[in-house]
């Protein structure tokens, strides 16, 4: 190999070697920096996942227990008369308490001669009232508040079905099939 170039300057053979070593050192350093950033990001995501899982576990542990009663146990607590106006007032109260006072197309339809929604054999004195409720609401999640408020009432309601049809504007049309009961007995 020559020691001088065509212009008479001395050729430094080690200069490309130094550049190659510097490039390799930068590549190794960049690799370790990226690896460290990915590990830090992964550790942050694992911590966030653990926090979310902890919150879910806390919510699951703090849920209320639901007590179910046999139908024979609740018969003495059923009303002995039926007044459609009081049921309408109670359903309007539920609608207002659950934040659906501005619900559009709110309609109630009562069917006083209906069959039992249950498969159990019940006394013949138990009368069932089927109520069809339909409304258009702006916030579909507020139907859950409506159902919770309905179930908290003193009158017993049985929710047979809930149908929600979402619209393109973010609202929803909700149809509920609800039953209420009374014990048609004559007290002396």
C-alpha positions in Angstrom: 0.0 0.0 0.0 1.2 3.5 -0.8 2.2 5.9 1.9 1.4 9.1 -0.1 -1.4 10.0 -2.4 -1.1 11.5 -5.9 -0.8 15.1 -4.4 2.1 14.1 -2.2 0.2 14.1 1.1 0.6 11.3 3.6 -2.2 8.7 3.6 -3.5 7.9 7.1 -4.5 4.2 7.1 -6.2 4.3 10.5 -8.7 7.1 9.9 -11.4 4.8 8.4 -10.8 2.4 11.2 -11.5 5.1 13.8 -14.7 6.1 12.0 -15.9 2.5 11.9 -15.2 2.1 15.7 -17.1 5.3 16.4 -20.1 4.3 14.3 -20.2 0.9 16.0 -20.0 2.5 19.4 -22.8 4.8 18.5 -24.9 1.9 17.3 -24.3 -0.1 20.5 -25.1 3.0 22.6 -28.3 3.7 20.7 -29.3 0.0 21.0 -28.9 0.1 24.8 -30.8 3.5 25.1 -33.7 2.1 23.1 -33.7 -1.1 25.1 -33.7 0.9 28.3 -36.6 3.1 27.1 -38.7 0.1 26.1 -38.1 -1.6 29.5 -39.1 1.6 31.3 -42.2 1.9 29.2 -43.0 -1.7 29.8 -42.5 -1.3 33.5 -44.9 1.7 33.5 -47.5 -0.2 31.6 -47.2 -3.2 34.0 -47.7 -0.8 36.9 -50.7 0.8 35.3 -52.2 -2.7 34.6 -51.6 -3.7 38.2 -53.4 -0.5 39.4 -56.3 -1.1 37.1 -56.6 -4.7 38.2 -56.5 -3.6 41.8 -59.3 -1.1 41.1 -61.4 -3.8 39.4 -60.8 -6.2 42.3 -61.8 -3.5 44.8 -65.0 -2.8 42.8 -65.8 -6.5 42.6 -65.3 -6.9 46.4 -67.4 -3.8 47.2 -70.4 -4.8 45.2 -73.6 -5.2 47.0 -75.0 -8.6 47.7 -78.4 -9.3 46.3 -80.8 -11.3 48.3 -83.4 -13.3 46.5 -86.6 -14.3 48.2 -89.0 -17.1 47.3 -92.2 -15.9 45.8 -94.2 -17.5 48.7 -92.2 -15.3 51.1 -93.2 -12.0 49.4 -96.9 -12.7 48.8 -97.9 -11.2 52.2 -96.2 -8.0 51.2 -97.9 -7.5 47.9 -100.6 -4.8 47.7 -104.2 -6.2 47.7 -105.5 -3.7 45.2 -104.3 -2.2 42.0 -104.6 1.4 41.0 -103.2 2.3 37.6 -102.9 6.0 38.4 -100.6 5.3 41.4 -98.4 3.1 39.2 -98.2 5.8 36.5 -97.2 8.3 39.2 -94.6 6.0 40.6 -93.1 5.4 37.1 -93.0 9.1 36.4 -91.2 9.6 39.7 -88.7 6.9 38.7 -88.2 8.6 35.4 -87.6 12.0 37.0 -85.3 10.6 39.7 -83.1 8.8 37.2 -82.5 12.0 35.2 -84.8 11.1 32.3 -87.3 13.9 32.8 -86.5 15.2 29.3 -87.0 11.8 27.6 -88.9 12.1 24.4 -91.8 9.9 23.3 -92.3 8.5 26.8 -95.2 6.1 26.6 -96.7 3.6 29.0 -99.0 0.8 28.0 -100.8 -1.4 30.6 -102.2 -4.8 30.1 -104.2 -5.9 33.2 -105.0 -9.3 31.9 -101.7 -11.1 31.3 -100.2 -14.4 32.2 -97.5 -14.9 34.8 -93.9 -14.2 33.6 -92.7 -17.0 36.0 -92.7 -20.7 35.4 -93.6 -21.4 39.1 -97.1 -22.3 40.1 -98.5 -19.3 42.0 -101.8 -18.9 43.9 -104.7 -17.9 41.7 -105.1 -14.7 43.8 -101.9 -13.2 42.4 -102.7 -10.9 39.5 -100.1 -9.7 37.0 -100.0 -6.3 35.3 -97.8 -6.0 32.2 -96.4 -2.6 31.6 -94.7 -1.6 28.3 -92.4 1.4 28.7 -90.8 3.1 25.7 -88.9 6.4 25.4 -86.1 8.1 23.5 -83.2 9.2 25.6 -80.1 11.3 24.8 -77.7 9.3 27.0 -78.1 5.5 26.7 -76.2 4.8 29.9 -78.9 6.6 31.9 -81.2 3.6 31.4 -79.2 1.8 34.0 -80.0 4.5 36.5 -83.7 4.2 35.5 -83.6 0.4 36.1 -81.8 0.8 39.5 -84.3 3.4 40.6 -87.2 1.3 39.5 -85.9 -1.7 41.5 -85.4 0.5 44.6 -89.2 1.3 44.8 -91.5 -0.1 47.4 -93.7 -1.7 44.8 -92.3 -4.9 43.3 -91.4 -4.7 39.7 -90.1 -7.6 37.5 -88.1 -6.5 34.5 -88.8 -9.0 31.8 -86.8 -7.5 29.0 -84.9 -4.3 28.0 -84.3 -3.4 24.3 -82.0 -0.5 23.4 -81.7 0.7 19.8 -78.9 3.2 19.3 -79.3 6.1 17.0 -76.6 7.9 15.0 -76.8 11.1 17.1 -75.6 9.2 20.2 -79.1 8.8 21.7 -81.2 5.6 22.0 -84.7 4.4 21.9 -85.5 2.1 24.9 -88.3 -0.4 25.3 -88.9 -2.1 28.6 -91.2 -5.0 29.4 -92.1 -4.8 33.1 -94.5 -6.7 35.4 -96.0 -5.6 38.7 -98.2 -7.7 40.9 -101.0 -7.6 43.5 -102.7 -10.1 45.6 -106.4 -10.0 44.9 -107.7 -11.2 48.2 -110.6 -10.0 50.4 -109.7 -9.2 53.9 -112.3 -9.5 56.6 
